[in-house]
Amino acid sequence: MIVGIVAFISMLFFGGGGEVFYVDKLEKGIKKYVVEKERKKEILGDLKNTKTLFKDFEKERDKDFKQFLNLYGDMGTTREGLDSFFSELQQNRKDFQNTIIDQRLLIFAKIESVEWNQILESSETAAEKRIEKLKKKEGKGKEGFVKTKAQIERSEISMDQKASLIEALEDIEGLAKDLESSLLSINSSHNSILADKDSGKEQLKQIIEEDDTQRKPLLKSLIDFHSLARENCPDTEGEKIIKAFTKEIQATSR
């Protein structure tokens, strides 16, 4: 399950989509299939600007991840505090994705239909290979949060408290795996809106809304786990459990 842990940390705090516009090997396809040199140069320039936006976004998410670790590691942090943090995180992601939609519309308008069909075909092949590789890697993954579970087991709390915490932790693992599978399907190979060069802004915004909805159960499970440790364990025991959890997150992130 360790692959799923890495994936959920990356997808919650970083780009999440992998390739630009969820189109695998887009730049390679543009270079190969766009015929006119000047138009190709213009498109690649726009794409370069888009990648700069992605890099800036990633830098901000790095800061958010550090803020999350501090917030989550503080036993004084309330459920409301975490919920507020995640709400802001999701809104920032939606704002960024809206900007990226505008970039997609700008760039794809300059690509001819015949060229796009060729780009799409090569992209779908690349997407299938990437997904197959990730699924194989996941199948070989080790069990996640081993150290956190061990810390729970040796904590000086009741058996019922231990069971509740481990159940909450396993809920995080299961939801992370579900999220990973769901987000893998958001690409031009599996989504007709992304596969259509001429999809409009409102159609593309639907994908953002679906993306946001898919993340919410995992965010809630993270809040639930922290609240259980905070409200049902002696301060020192809760701190040890959350510390073990955040350490494992740091060790498997990026």
C-alpha positions as CSV (number, residue, x, y, z in Angstrom):
1,M,0.0,0.0,0.0
2,I,3.0,2.3,0.2
3,V,2.6,3.4,-3.4
4,G,-0.9,4.6,-2.5
5,I,0.4,6.6,0.4
6,V,2.9,8.3,-1.8
7,A,0.2,9.0,-4.4
8,F,-2.3,10.5,-1.9
9,I,0.2,12.8,-0.4
10,S,1.3,13.9,-3.9
11,M,-2.3,14.3,-5.2
12,L,-3.5,16.2,-2.1
13,F,-0.7,18.7,-2.0
14,F,0.9,18.8,-5.4
15,G,-0.1,18.8,-9.0
16,G,-1.9,15.5,-9.1
17,G,-2.5,15.3,-12.8
18,G,0.9,14.3,-14.0
19,E,1.1,15.5,-17.5
20,V,-0.1,19.0,-18.6
21,F,-3.8,19.1,-19.3
22,Y,-4.0,15.3,-18.4
23,V,-2.6,14.6,-21.9
24,D,0.5,12.3,-21.7
25,K,3.5,13.3,-23.7
26,L,1.8,16.4,-25.0
27,E,4.9,18.3,-25.8
28,K,6.5,15.4,-27.6
29,G,3.3,15.0,-29.7
30,I,3.3,18.7,-30.6
31,K,6.9,18.6,-31.7
32,K,6.2,15.5,-33.8
33,Y,2.8,16.2,-35.4
34,V,2.3,20.0,-35.7
35,V,3.4,20.8,-39.2
36,E,3.9,24.5,-39.5
37,K,7.2,25.7,-37.9
38,E,6.0,29.1,-36.8
39,R,2.8,27.8,-35.3
40,K,4.6,25.0,-33.6
41,K,7.1,27.5,-32.1
42,E,4.2,29.6,-30.8
43,I,2.4,26.6,-29.3
44,L,5.6,25.4,-27.6
45,G,6.1,28.9,-26.2
46,D,2.6,28.8,-24.7
47,L,3.2,25.4,-23.3
48,K,6.5,26.5,-21.7
49,N,4.6,29.3,-20.0
50,T,2.1,26.8,-18.7
51,K,4.8,24.6,-17.3
52,T,6.1,27.7,-15.4
53,L,2.7,28.1,-13.9
54,F,2.8,24.4,-12.8
55,K,6.2,25.0,-11.2
56,D,5.0,28.0,-9.3
57,F,2.0,26.0,-8.1
58,E,4.2,23.2,-6.9
59,K,6.3,25.6,-4.9
60,E,3.2,26.9,-3.1
61,R,2.0,23.3,-2.4
62,D,5.4,22.6,-0.9
63,K,4.7,25.4,1.6
64,D,1.2,24.0,2.2
65,F,2.6,20.6,2.9
66,K,5.0,22.0,5.6
67,Q,2.1,24.0,7.0
68,F,0.0,20.8,7.1
69,L,2.7,18.9,9.0
70,N,2.9,21.6,11.6
71,L,-0.8,21.9,11.9
72,Y,-1.5,18.2,12.1
73,G,1.4,17.6,14.5
74,D,-0.1,20.1,17.0
75,M,-2.5,18.4,19.4
76,G,-4.2,21.7,20.0
77,T,-5.4,21.8,16.3
78,T,-9.2,21.3,16.2
79,R,-11.3,19.5,13.6
80,E,-12.5,23.0,12.5
81,G,-8.9,24.1,12.0
82,L,-8.1,21.2,9.8
83,D,-11.3,21.5,7.9
84,S,-10.6,25.2,7.2
85,F,-7.0,24.4,6.1
86,F,-8.2,21.7,3.6
87,S,-11.0,23.9,2.3
88,E,-8.5,26.6,1.5
89,L,-6.2,24.1,-0.1
90,Q,-9.0,22.8,-2.4
91,Q,-10.0,26.3,-3.4
92,N,-6.4,27.2,-4.3
93,R,-6.3,24.0,-6.4
94,K,-9.6,24.9,-8.2
95,D,-8.4,28.5,-8.9
96,F,-5.2,27.1,-10.4
97,Q,-7.0,24.6,-12.5
98,N,-9.2,27.3,-13.8
99,T,-6.1,29.1,-15.0
100,I,-4.8,25.9,-16.6
101,I,-8.1,25.5,-18.4
102,D,-7.6,29.0,-20.0
103,Q,-4.1,27.8,-21.1
104,R,-5.5,24.7,-22.6
105,L,-8.1,26.6,-24.6
106,L,-5.4,29.0,-25.8
107,I,-3.0,26.2,-26.9
108,F,-5.5,23.7,-28.3
109,A,-7.2,26.3,-30.5
110,K,-3.9,26.5,-32.4
111,I,-3.7,22.8,-33.1
112,E,-5.3,21.5,-36.2
113,S,-7.8,18.6,-35.9
114,V,-5.7,16.2,-37.9
115,E,-2.6,17.0,-35.8
116,W,-4.7,16.6,-32.6
117,N,-5.9,13.1,-33.6
118,Q,-2.2,12.1,-34.0
119,I,-1.2,13.6,-30.8
120,L,-4.1,12.0,-29.0
121,E,-3.4,8.6,-30.4
122,S,0.2,8.7,-29.1
123,S,-0.9,10.2,-25.8
124,E,-3.4,7.3,-25.2
125,T,-0.7,4.8,-25.8
126,A,1.6,6.6,-23.4
127,A,-1.2,6.9,-20.8
128,E,-2.0,3.1,-20.9
129,K,1.7,2.3,-20.4
130,R,2.0,4.7,-17.5
131,I,-1.2,3.4,-15.8
132,E,-0.1,-0.2,-16.3
133,K,3.3,0.5,-14.7
134,L,1.7,2.2,-11.7
135,K,-0.7,-0.6,-11.1
136,K,2.1,-3.2,-11.2
137,K,4.1,-1.1,-8.8
138,E,1.1,-0.8,-6.5
139,G,0.7,-4.6,-6.5
140,K,4.2,-4.9,-5.3
141,G,3.8,-2.2,-2.6
142,K,4.3,-2.9,1.1
143,E,1.8,-2.3,3.8
144,G,1.5,1.3,4.7
145,F,1.8,3.1,8.0
146,V,3.5,0.2,9.7
147,K,5.2,2.4,12.3
148,T,2.1,4.3,13.1
149,K,0.2,1.0,13.7
150,A,3.1,-0.2,15.9
151,Q,2.9,3.0,17.9
152,I,-0.8,2.6,18.4
153,E,-0.3,-1.0,19.6
154,R,2.3,-0.1,22.2
155,S,0.4,3.0,23.4
156,E,-1.0,3.1,27.0
157,I,-4.6,3.3,25.9
158,S,-7.5,0.8,26.0
159,M,-8.0,-2.0,23.5
160,D,-11.1,-0.2,22.2
161,Q,-9.2,3.0,21.6
162,K,-6.5,1.1,19.7
163,A,-9.1,-0.6,17.6
164,S,-10.7,2.7,16.7
165,L,-7.5,4.3,15.8
166,I,-6.3,1.4,13.6
167,E,-9.7,1.3,11.9
168,A,-9.4,5.0,11.2
169,L,-5.9,4.5,9.8
170,E,-7.0,1.7,7.6
171,D,-9.8,3.9,6.4
172,I,-7.2,6.5,5.3
173,E,-5.3,3.7,3.4
174,G,-8.4,2.4,1.7
175,L,-9.6,5.8,0.6
176,A,-6.1,6.7,-0.6
177,K,-6.1,3.6,-2.8
178,D,-9.6,4.5,-4.2
179,L,-8.5,8.1,-4.9
180,E,-5.4,6.9,-6.7
181,S,-7.5,4.6,-8.9
182,S,-10.1,7.3,-9.6
183,L,-7.5,10.0,-10.5
184,L,-5.6,7.6,-12.8
185,S,-8.7,7.6,-15.0
186,I,-8.6,11.4,-15.5
187,N,-6.8,11.5,-18.8
188,S,-7.5,11.8,-22.5
189,S,-7.5,8.0,-22.9
190,H,-10.5,7.5,-20.5
191,N,-12.3,10.8,-20.6
192,S,-14.2,12.0,-23.6
193,I,-14.1,15.7,-22.6
194,L,-10.3,15.6,-22.3
195,A,-10.1,13.7,-25.5
196,D,-12.0,16.5,-27.4
197,K,-9.7,19.3,-28.5
198,D,-12.6,21.7,-28.7
199,S,-14.2,21.0,-25.2
200,G,-15.4,24.2,-23.7
201,K,-14.6,25.8,-20.4
202,E,-17.8,24.8,-18.6
203,Q,-17.2,21.1,-19.7
204,L,-13.7,21.2,-18.4
205,K,-14.8,22.8,-15.1
206,Q,-17.0,19.8,-14.6
207,I,-13.8,17.7,-14.3
208,I,-12.5,20.1,-11.7
209,E,-15.7,19.7,-9.6
210,E,-15.5,15.9,-9.9
211,D,-11.8,16.0,-8.9
212,D,-12.7,18.1,-5.9
213,T,-15.5,15.7,-4.9
214,Q,-13.2,12.7,-5.1
215,R,-10.7,14.1,-2.7
216,K,-13.2,15.0,0.1
217,P,-13.6,11.5,1.7
218,L,-9.8,11.2,2.1
219,L,-9.6,14.7,3.6
220,K,-12.3,13.8,6.1
221,S,-10.6,10.6,7.1
222,L,-7.4,12.5,7.9
223,I,-9.4,14.9,10.1
224,D,-11.2,11.9,11.8
225,F,-7.9,10.2,12.6
226,H,-6.4,13.3,14.1
227,S,-9.6,14.0,16.1
228,L,-9.6,10.5,17.5
229,A,-6.0,10.8,18.7
230,R,-6.7,14.2,20.1
231,E,-10.0,13.6,21.9
232,N,-9.7,9.9,23.0
233,C,-6.1,9.5,24.1
234,P,-4.0,11.0,26.9
235,D,-2.1,14.0,25.5
236,T,1.3,12.3,25.5
237,E,0.0,9.1,23.8
238,G,-2.0,11.1,21.2
239,E,1.2,13.1,20.4
240,K,3.2,10.0,19.9
241,I,0.7,8.5,17.5
242,I,0.4,11.6,15.4
243,K,4.1,12.1,15.4
244,A,4.6,8.6,14.1
245,F,2.0,9.3,11.4
246,T,3.5,12.5,10.2
247,K,7.0,11.0,10.1
248,E,5.7,8.2,7.9
249,I,4.1,10.8,5.6
250,Q,7.3,12.7,5.3
251,A,9.3,9.6,4.6
252,T,7.0,8.5,1.8
253,S,6.1,11.9,0.3
254,R,7.7,13.0,-3.1
